[in-house]
């Protein structure tokens, strides 16, 4: 009789295989092991703690439905990051739709006289500027600089070539410089 590893000692591949077979304990350990990664990626993408928590929770739900579809073609974290980006984009689209509805009924800033707070932390100002980049540039910067992935792994997560990731990074740097110069941050 083969001895089963404790979940804390099991590799991701072992946990994934067991979770795909319906082992809830293995699935829970997999979530526990990767939740911080998902939350961190979501936070860098959206910049708001509450939204990052919502995105991370959504990824956990999606993972429960999609774990059987993971075939190990690439790194699990790359697959998980792609799932996180998709959940973040879905949330952004929902937020945009809600913002459009709010504008239709009157802008909150005009009624209350409140302006959004400026980030005081230079690093937060930089990440706020990153969040203003076009989707592909933002994703490339978040993957490479936020998560420390190589251009090759970022290309896998984004579903584009490594050269295209490099181009998006290059374009993002030019845009960020312009954005930060216009905001007086540089």
Rosetta constraint file for C-alpha pairs under 8 A:
AtomPair CA 5 CA 9 HARMONIC 6.17 0.50
AtomPair CA 5 CA 10 HARMONIC 5.78 0.50
AtomPair CA 6 CA 10 HARMONIC 6.28 0.50
AtomPair CA 7 CA 15 HARMONIC 7.19 0.50
AtomPair CA 7 CA 25 HARMONIC 7.65 0.50
AtomPair CA 7 CA 26 HARMONIC 6.23 0.50
AtomPair CA 7 CA 29 HARMONIC 6.36 0.50
AtomPair CA 8 CA 29 HARMONIC 7.32 0.50
AtomPair CA 10 CA 14 HARMONIC 5.91 0.50
AtomPair CA 10 CA 15 HARMONIC 6.31 0.50
AtomPair CA 11 CA 15 HARMONIC 6.27 0.50
AtomPair CA 12 CA 16 HARMONIC 5.92 0.50
AtomPair CA 12 CA 30 HARMONIC 6.97 0.50
AtomPair CA 12 CA 76 HARMONIC 7.79 0.50
AtomPair CA 13 CA 17 HARMONIC 6.12 0.50
AtomPair CA 14 CA 18 HARMONIC 6.20 0.50
AtomPair CA 15 CA 19 HARMONIC 5.92 0.50
AtomPair CA 15 CA 26 HARMONIC 5.09 0.50
AtomPair CA 15 CA 27 HARMONIC 6.73 0.50
AtomPair CA 15 CA 29 HARMONIC 7.57 0.50
AtomPair CA 15 CA 30 HARMONIC 6.39 0.50
AtomPair CA 16 CA 20 HARMONIC 5.97 0.50
AtomPair CA 16 CA 26 HARMONIC 7.31 0.50
AtomPair CA 16 CA 27 HARMONIC 7.13 0.50
AtomPair CA 16 CA 30 HARMONIC 7.36 0.50
AtomPair CA 16 CA 67 HARMONIC 7.34 0.50
AtomPair CA 17 CA 21 HARMONIC 6.39 0.50
AtomPair CA 18 CA 22 HARMONIC 6.56 0.50
AtomPair CA 18 CA 23 HARMONIC 5.39 0.50
AtomPair CA 18 CA 26 HARMONIC 6.09 0.50
AtomPair CA 18 CA 27 HARMONIC 7.63 0.50
AtomPair CA 19 CA 23 HARMONIC 4.71 0.50
AtomPair CA 19 CA 24 HARMONIC 6.29 0.50
AtomPair CA 19 CA 25 HARMONIC 7.80 0.50
AtomPair CA 19 CA 26 HARMONIC 5.40 0.50
AtomPair CA 19 CA 27 HARMONIC 4.83 0.50
AtomPair CA 19 CA 67 HARMONIC 7.31 0.50
AtomPair CA 20 CA 67 HARMONIC 6.06 0.50
AtomPair CA 20 CA 68 HARMONIC 4.97 0.50
AtomPair CA 23 CA 27 HARMONIC 6.38 0.50
AtomPair CA 24 CA 28 HARMONIC 6.02 0.50
AtomPair CA 25 CA 29 HARMONIC 6.19 0.50
AtomPair CA 26 CA 30 HARMONIC 6.15 0.50
AtomPair CA 27 CA 31 HARMONIC 6.26 0.50
AtomPair CA 27 CA 64 HARMONIC 7.95 0.50
AtomPair CA 28 CA 32 HARMONIC 6.09 0.50
AtomPair CA 29 CA 33 HARMONIC 5.98 0.50
AtomPair CA 30 CA 34 HARMONIC 6.28 0.50
AtomPair CA 31 CA 35 HARMONIC 5.50 0.50
AtomPair CA 31 CA 60 HARMONIC 7.00 0.50
AtomPair CA 32 CA 36 HARMONIC 7.92 0.50
AtomPair CA 34 CA 38 HARMONIC 6.39 0.50
AtomPair CA 34 CA 77 HARMONIC 7.98 0.50
AtomPair CA 35 CA 39 HARMONIC 6.08 0.50
AtomPair CA 35 CA 56 HARMONIC 7.17 0.50
AtomPair CA 36 CA 40 HARMONIC 5.92 0.50
AtomPair CA 37 CA 41 HARMONIC 6.16 0.50
AtomPair CA 38 CA 42 HARMONIC 6.09 0.50
AtomPair CA 38 CA 56 HARMONIC 5.79 0.50
AtomPair CA 38 CA 59 HARMONIC 7.71 0.50
AtomPair CA 38 CA 80 HARMONIC 7.47 0.50
AtomPair CA 38 CA 81 HARMONIC 6.90 0.50
AtomPair CA 38 CA 84 HARMONIC 6.41 0.50
AtomPair CA 39 CA 43 HARMONIC 5.99 0.50
AtomPair CA 39 CA 52 HARMONIC 5.87 0.50
AtomPair CA 39 CA 53 HARMONIC 6.41 0.50
AtomPair CA 39 CA 55 HARMONIC 7.52 0.50
AtomPair CA 39 CA 56 HARMONIC 5.23 0.50
AtomPair CA 40 CA 44 HARMONIC 6.21 0.50
AtomPair CA 40 CA 52 HARMONIC 7.74 0.50
AtomPair CA 41 CA 45 HARMONIC 6.20 0.50
AtomPair CA 41 CA 81 HARMONIC 7.38 0.50
AtomPair CA 41 CA 84 HARMONIC 7.28 0.50
AtomPair CA 41 CA 142 HARMONIC 7.62 0.50
AtomPair CA 41 CA 146 HARMONIC 7.52 0.50
AtomPair CA 41 CA 147 HARMONIC 7.14 0.50
AtomPair CA 42 CA 46 HARMONIC 6.18 0.50
AtomPair CA 42 CA 47 HARMONIC 7.89 0.50
AtomPair CA 42 CA 51 HARMONIC 7.93 0.50
AtomPair CA 42 CA 52 HARMONIC 4.85 0.50
AtomPair CA 42 CA 53 HARMONIC 7.81 0.50
AtomPair CA 42 CA 55 HARMONIC 6.29 0.50
AtomPair CA 42 CA 56 HARMONIC 6.69 0.50
AtomPair CA 42 CA 84 HARMONIC 6.57 0.50
AtomPair CA 42 CA 85 HARMONIC 7.35 0.50
AtomPair CA 42 CA 88 HARMONIC 6.53 0.50
AtomPair CA 43 CA 47 HARMONIC 4.97 0.50
AtomPair CA 43 CA 48 HARMONIC 6.11 0.50
AtomPair CA 43 CA 49 HARMONIC 6.33 0.50
AtomPair CA 43 CA 51 HARMONIC 7.50 0.50
AtomPair CA 43 CA 52 HARMONIC 4.69 0.50
AtomPair CA 43 CA 53 HARMONIC 7.97 0.50
AtomPair CA 44 CA 127 HARMONIC 6.92 0.50
AtomPair CA 44 CA 142 HARMONIC 6.86 0.50
AtomPair CA 44 CA 146 HARMONIC 6.98 0.50
AtomPair CA 45 CA 85 HARMONIC 7.83 0.50
AtomPair CA 45 CA 88 HARMONIC 7.13 0.50
AtomPair CA 45 CA 131 HARMONIC 6.40 0.50
AtomPair CA 45 CA 138 HARMONIC 7.99 0.50
AtomPair CA 45 CA 139 HARMONIC 7.90 0.50
AtomPair CA 45 CA 142 HARMONIC 7.01 0.50
AtomPair CA 46 CA 51 HARMONIC 6.86 0.50
AtomPair CA 46 CA 52 HARMONIC 6.61 0.50
AtomPair CA 46 CA 88 HARMONIC 7.34 0.50
AtomPair CA 46 CA 131 HARMONIC 6.81 0.50
AtomPair CA 47 CA 51 HARMONIC 7.86 0.50
AtomPair CA 47 CA 52 HARMONIC 7.40 0.50
AtomPair CA 47 CA 127 HARMONIC 7.42 0.50
AtomPair CA 47 CA 128 HARMONIC 6.90 0.50
AtomPair CA 47 CA 131 HARMONIC 7.81 0.50
AtomPair CA 48 CA 52 HARMONIC 6.02 0.50
AtomPair CA 49 CA 53 HARMONIC 6.15 0.50
AtomPair CA 50 CA 54 HARMONIC 6.26 0.50
AtomPair CA 51 CA 55 HARMONIC 6.10 0.50
AtomPair CA 52 CA 56 HARMONIC 6.03 0.50
AtomPair CA 53 CA 57 HARMONIC 6.13 0.50
AtomPair CA 54 CA 58 HARMONIC 6.14 0.50
AtomPair CA 55 CA 59 HARMONIC 6.18 0.50
AtomPair CA 55 CA 84 HARMONIC 7.15 0.50
AtomPair CA 55 CA 87 HARMONIC 5.99 0.50
AtomPair CA 55 CA 88 HARMONIC 5.94 0.50
AtomPair CA 55 CA 91 HARMONIC 7.33 0.50
AtomPair CA 56 CA 60 HARMONIC 6.32 0.50
AtomPair CA 56 CA 84 HARMONIC 7.23 0.50
AtomPair CA 57 CA 61 HARMONIC 6.41 0.50
AtomPair CA 58 CA 62 HARMONIC 6.13 0.50
AtomPair CA 58 CA 87 HARMONIC 6.75 0.50
AtomPair CA 59 CA 63 HARMONIC 5.84 0.50
AtomPair CA 59 CA 83 HARMONIC 6.61 0.50
AtomPair CA 59 CA 84 HARMONIC 5.95 0.50
AtomPair CA 59 CA 87 HARMONIC 6.52 0.50
AtomPair CA 60 CA 64 HARMONIC 6.36 0.50
AtomPair CA 61 CA 65 HARMONIC 6.75 0.50
AtomPair CA 62 CA 66 HARMONIC 6.02 0.50
AtomPair CA 62 CA 83 HARMONIC 7.96 0.50
AtomPair CA 63 CA 67 HARMONIC 5.44 0.50
AtomPair CA 66 CA 70 HARMONIC 7.01 0.50
AtomPair CA 72 CA 76 HARMONIC 6.83 0.50
AtomPair CA 74 CA 78 HARMONIC 6.91 0.50
AtomPair CA 74 CA 79 HARMONIC 7.15 0.50
AtomPair CA 74 CA 156 HARMONIC 7.94 0.50
AtomPair CA 75 CA 79 HARMONIC 6.55 0.50
AtomPair CA 76 CA 80 HARMONIC 6.05 0.50
AtomPair CA 77 CA 81 HARMONIC 5.85 0.50
AtomPair CA 78 CA 82 HARMONIC 6.24 0.50
AtomPair CA 78 CA 153 HARMONIC 7.15 0.50
AtomPair CA 78 CA 154 HARMONIC 7.91 0.50
AtomPair CA 78 CA 156 HARMONIC 7.20 0.50
AtomPair CA 78 CA 157 HARMONIC 5.31 0.50
AtomPair CA 79 CA 83 HARMONIC 6.34 0.50
AtomPair CA 79 CA 157 HARMONIC 6.59 0.50
AtomPair CA 80 CA 84 HARMONIC 6.16 0.50
AtomPair CA 81 CA 85 HARMONIC 6.15 0.50
AtomPair CA 81 CA 157 HARMONIC 6.80 0.50
AtomPair CA 82 CA 86 HARMONIC 6.22 0.50
AtomPair CA 82 CA 157 HARMONIC 5.46 0.50
AtomPair CA 82 CA 158 HARMONIC 6.92 0.50
AtomPair CA 83 CA 87 HARMONIC 6.24 0.50
AtomPair CA 84 CA 88 HARMONIC 6.10 0.50
AtomPair CA 85 CA 89 HARMONIC 6.08 0.50
AtomPair CA 85 CA 139 HARMONIC 7.89 0.50
AtomPair CA 86 CA 90 HARMONIC 6.11 0.50
AtomPair CA 87 CA 91 HARMONIC 6.20 0.50
AtomPair CA 88 CA 92 HARMONIC 6.15 0.50
AtomPair CA 89 CA 93 HARMONIC 6.16 0.50
AtomPair CA 90 CA 94 HARMONIC 6.26 0.50
AtomPair CA 91 CA 95 HARMONIC 6.05 0.50
AtomPair CA 92 CA 96 HARMONIC 6.07 0.50
AtomPair CA 93 CA 97 HARMONIC 6.22 0.50
AtomPair CA 94 CA 98 HARMONIC 6.22 0.50
AtomPair CA 95 CA 99 HARMONIC 6.03 0.50
AtomPair CA 96 CA 100 HARMONIC 6.16 0.50
AtomPair CA 97 CA 101 HARMONIC 6.43 0.50
AtomPair CA 98 CA 102 HARMONIC 6.20 0.50
AtomPair CA 99 CA 103 HARMONIC 6.12 0.50
AtomPair CA 100 CA 104 HARMONIC 6.24 0.50
AtomPair CA 101 CA 105 HARMONIC 6.71 0.50
AtomPair CA 102 CA 106 HARMONIC 6.31 0.50
AtomPair CA 102 CA 107 HARMONIC 6.65 0.50
AtomPair CA 102 CA 108 HARMONIC 7.89 0.50
AtomPair CA 103 CA 107 HARMONIC 5.05 0.50
AtomPair CA 103 CA 108 HARMONIC 7.96 0.50
AtomPair CA 106 CA 110 HARMONIC 7.79 0.50
AtomPair CA 106 CA 111 HARMONIC 7.74 0.50
AtomPair CA 107 CA 111 HARMONIC 6.63 0.50
AtomPair CA 108 CA 112 HARMONIC 5.99 0.50
AtomPair CA 108 CA 113 HARMONIC 7.88 0.50
AtomPair CA 108 CA 114 HARMONIC 7.98 0.50
AtomPair CA 109 CA 113 HARMONIC 5.17 0.50
AtomPair CA 109 CA 114 HARMONIC 5.21 0.50
AtomPair CA 109 CA 115 HARMONIC 6.17 0.50
AtomPair CA 110 CA 114 HARMONIC 7.58 0.50
AtomPair CA 119 CA 124 HARMONIC 6.23 0.50
AtomPair CA 119 CA 125 HARMONIC 5.62 0.50
AtomPair CA 120 CA 124 HARMONIC 7.46 0.50
AtomPair CA 120 CA 125 HARMONIC 7.19 0.50
AtomPair CA 121 CA 125 HARMONIC 6.23 0.50
AtomPair CA 122 CA 126 HARMONIC 6.22 0.50
AtomPair CA 122 CA 185 HARMONIC 7.41 0.50
AtomPair CA 123 CA 127 HARMONIC 6.32 0.50
AtomPair CA 124 CA 128 HARMONIC 5.93 0.50
AtomPair CA 125 CA 129 HARMONIC 6.21 0.50
AtomPair CA 125 CA 185 HARMONIC 7.68 0.50
AtomPair CA 126 CA 130 HARMONIC 6.22 0.50
AtomPair CA 126 CA 176 HARMONIC 7.93 0.50
AtomPair CA 126 CA 180 HARMONIC 7.56 0.50
AtomPair CA 127 CA 131 HARMONIC 6.22 0.50
AtomPair CA 128 CA 132 HARMONIC 6.70 0.50
AtomPair CA 129 CA 133 HARMONIC 6.93 0.50
AtomPair CA 129 CA 176 HARMONIC 6.47 0.50
AtomPair CA 129 CA 179 HARMONIC 6.73 0.50
AtomPair CA 129 CA 180 HARMONIC 7.21 0.50
AtomPair CA 130 CA 138 HARMONIC 5.79 0.50
AtomPair CA 130 CA 141 HARMONIC 7.44 0.50
AtomPair CA 130 CA 142 HARMONIC 7.97 0.50
AtomPair CA 130 CA 172 HARMONIC 7.99 0.50
AtomPair CA 130 CA 176 HARMONIC 6.89 0.50
AtomPair CA 131 CA 138 HARMONIC 6.22 0.50
AtomPair CA 132 CA 138 HARMONIC 7.62 0.50
AtomPair CA 133 CA 137 HARMONIC 6.06 0.50
AtomPair CA 133 CA 138 HARMONIC 5.22 0.50
AtomPair CA 133 CA 172 HARMONIC 6.96 0.50
AtomPair CA 133 CA 175 HARMONIC 7.48 0.50
AtomPair CA 133 CA 176 HARMONIC 7.83 0.50
AtomPair CA 134 CA 138 HARMONIC 5.97 0.50
AtomPair CA 135 CA 139 HARMONIC 6.03 0.50
AtomPair CA 136 CA 140 HARMONIC 6.09 0.50
AtomPair CA 136 CA 168 HARMONIC 6.71 0.50
AtomPair CA 137 CA 141 HARMONIC 6.22 0.50
AtomPair CA 137 CA 168 HARMONIC 4.82 0.50
AtomPair CA 137 CA 169 HARMONIC 6.17 0.50
AtomPair CA 137 CA 171 HARMONIC 7.16 0.50
AtomPair CA 137 CA 172 HARMONIC 5.44 0.50
AtomPair CA 138 CA 142 HARMONIC 6.06 0.50
AtomPair CA 138 CA 172 HARMONIC 7.28 0.50
AtomPair CA 139 CA 143 HARMONIC 6.04 0.50
AtomPair CA 139 CA 158 HARMONIC 7.66 0.50
AtomPair CA 140 CA 144 HARMONIC 6.03 0.50
AtomPair CA 140 CA 154 HARMONIC 6.62 0.50
AtomPair CA 140 CA 158 HARMONIC 7.82 0.50
AtomPair CA 140 CA 165 HARMONIC 6.01 0.50
AtomPair CA 140 CA 168 HARMONIC 6.44 0.50
AtomPair CA 140 CA 169 HARMONIC 6.12 0.50
AtomPair CA 141 CA 145 HARMONIC 5.47 0.50
AtomPair CA 141 CA 146 HARMONIC 6.76 0.50
AtomPair CA 141 CA 169 HARMONIC 6.03 0.50
AtomPair CA 141 CA 172 HARMONIC 7.33 0.50
AtomPair CA 142 CA 146 HARMONIC 4.45 0.50
AtomPair CA 142 CA 147 HARMONIC 6.34 0.50
AtomPair CA 143 CA 147 HARMONIC 4.98 0.50
AtomPair CA 143 CA 148 HARMONIC 6.44 0.50
AtomPair CA 143 CA 149 HARMONIC 5.73 0.50
AtomPair CA 143 CA 154 HARMONIC 5.80 0.50
AtomPair CA 144 CA 148 HARMONIC 4.87 0.50
AtomPair CA 144 CA 149 HARMONIC 4.70 0.50
AtomPair CA 144 CA 150 HARMONIC 6.03 0.50
AtomPair CA 144 CA 151 HARMONIC 6.54 0.50
AtomPair CA 144 CA 154 HARMONIC 6.56 0.50
AtomPair CA 145 CA 149 HARMONIC 7.31 0.50
AtomPair CA 149 CA 153 HARMONIC 5.87 0.50
AtomPair CA 149 CA 154 HARMONIC 6.00 0.50
AtomPair CA 150 CA 154 HARMONIC 6.12 0.50
AtomPair CA 151 CA 155 HARMONIC 5.99 0.50
AtomPair CA 151 CA 162 HARMONIC 5.64 0.50
AtomPair CA 151 CA 165 HARMONIC 6.24 0.50
AtomPair CA 151 CA 166 HARMONIC 6.77 0.50
AtomPair CA 152 CA 156 HARMONIC 6.43 0.50
AtomPair CA 152 CA 161 HARMONIC 7.86 0.50
AtomPair CA 152 CA 162 HARMONIC 5.26 0.50
AtomPair CA 153 CA 157 HARMONIC 6.31 0.50
AtomPair CA 154 CA 158 HARMONIC 6.07 0.50
AtomPair CA 154 CA 162 HARMONIC 7.53 0.50
AtomPair CA 154 CA 165 HARMONIC 7.07 0.50
AtomPair CA 155 CA 159 HARMONIC 5.72 0.50
AtomPair CA 155 CA 160 HARMONIC 5.03 0.50
AtomPair CA 155 CA 161 HARMONIC 5.38 0.50
AtomPair CA 155 CA 162 HARMONIC 5.03 0.50
AtomPair CA 155 CA 164 HARMONIC 7.76 0.50
AtomPair CA 155 CA 165 HARMONIC 5.96 0.50
AtomPair CA 156 CA 160 HARMONIC 6.67 0.50
AtomPair CA 156 CA 161 HARMONIC 7.67 0.50
AtomPair CA 160 CA 164 HARMONIC 6.46 0.50
AtomPair CA 160 CA 165 HARMONIC 7.09 0.50
AtomPair CA 161 CA 165 HARMONIC 6.49 0.50
AtomPair CA 162 CA 166 HARMONIC 6.37 0.50
AtomPair CA 163 CA 167 HARMONIC 6.26 0.50
AtomPair CA 164 CA 168 HARMONIC 6.15 0.50
AtomPair CA 165 CA 169 HARMONIC 6.20 0.50
AtomPair CA 166 CA 170 HARMONIC 6.19 0.50
AtomPair CA 167 CA 171 HARMONIC 6.17 0.50
AtomPair CA 168 CA 172 HARMONIC 5.91 0.50
AtomPair CA 169 CA 173 HARMONIC 6.18 0.50
AtomPair CA 170 CA 174 HARMONIC 6.60 0.50
AtomPair CA 171 CA 175 HARMONIC 6.29 0.50
AtomPair CA 172 CA 176 HARMONIC 5.90 0.50
AtomPair CA 173 CA 177 HARMONIC 6.09 0.50
AtomPair CA 174 CA 178 HARMONIC 6.41 0.50
AtomPair CA 175 CA 179 HARMONIC 6.02 0.50
AtomPair CA 176 CA 180 HARMONIC 5.90 0.50
AtomPair CA 177 CA 181 HARMONIC 5.97 0.50
AtomPair CA 177 CA 186 HARMONIC 7.74 0.50
AtomPair CA 178 CA 182 HARMONIC 6.10 0.50
AtomPair CA 179 CA 183 HARMONIC 6.24 0.50
AtomPair CA 180 CA 184 HARMONIC 6.03 0.50
AtomPair CA 180 CA 185 HARMONIC 4.99 0.50
AtomPair CA 180 CA 186 HARMONIC 5.72 0.50
AtomPair CA 181 CA 185 HARMONIC 5.97 0.50
AtomPair CA 181 CA 186 HARMONIC 5.40 0.50
